[in-house]
Amino acid sequence: MDQAPTPPPAERCTAAHIEDPTPCCGPYDAVTVLDGAGNVATGCEHHGARMAASIEGALIEPGSVVGAATRAFSASRTIRPFCWYEDAPRTEPSQLSHAENAGRA
């Protein structure tokens, strides 16, 4: 039996983690995320925020969308690192968002 060819993966920004199932929101170059080790990824505002939340010390710089870096940074403070992994309990500070850790103090 012949199977239909597998469609190519949907185009996504370079800030989207391969295991993050969420779609991009907005232009793929809305923000630039820097990880502190010299690595750079441009991405949509949504994935830029999720990436920054998952990398300790990440910085978000402006891209093609005015205000996106500020919004992505603000959002990253409320997102748990690697938030697409929701099946494991999260109790350690490194597993919680910056906002959750601030609320514990």
N, C-alpha and C positions, 0 to 999 in steps of 0.2 A: 504494500500500500504506500503510495507516495504521500509525503507530508508537505504541507505548504511551507515555503521558505520562511525562516525566522526573520521578522522585520528588524531593521537596524535599530539600535537603542536610540531613544529620543535625544535630540540635541540638548545638552545642558551646559551651564556655565562651569568654568574650571574650579569654582569654589564648592561645587556640589560634591559631597562625599559619595563614593560609589555605592555605599549601602543605605544612603538616605533616600527614601522613596518619594520625597516631595518634589513637585515640579518647580521650575524656576518661575520667578515673578518679576517681570520687567526686563530691561536690557541686561545682557550678559556682561556688561562692563560698567555697571552702575557704581560699584565700589572696588577697591583694591585691598586685599588682606595681606598683611606681612606677619610672618611668624616669629621674628626675632633671630632666626638662623639664616636669614638671607633668602628665604623662599617667599615667593609672591604669587598670589592667585587673584585674578579678576573674577568678578561674579555679580550675580543679581543681588539685590538688597537682602532678600530672604536667605539665600545660602551664605552670603557674606556674614550675616549675623550668626547663623548656626555654626559656621567655621570658627569665627572669633570666640564664640562661647566654648568651643571644644579645644582651643589651643591656648595654654597659659601664656600670658604676655602678648597675645596677638594685638596688632594695631589695625585700624581700618582707616584707609585714606580715601579721599574723594575720587570718584570715577566720572562717568558721563552724566550722572543725574544729580542735579543740585539738591543738597540736603539729604541724600541717601546715606552718606557715611555717618552723619549724626544719628539718623533714625536707626541704622543698622547697629551702631555702637550701643544705643539705648536699649534696643531689643536684645542684644547679646547679653546684657546684664541680667535678664530675666529668664534666659534659656539655659537649661541644664546641658552640660557637656555631653556630646553624642546622644542627643535627646531621642534619636530614632531607636535606641536600645531601651525600650521601656519594660522589658520582661525581668530585669534584675532589680532587686531592692537597692535603694539609694539612701545611704545613711552617712557616708563619709563626706567631709567638706569638699573634697575634690570631685565628688559626684553630684554636687548641688550647684545651683546657679549662684552668681554673686549676690543677687537679691536675697535668696534664701539664707546664705551664710551671714549676710548683714543682719537679717532678722533674728538670727540665733544669738547674737551678741548682747 
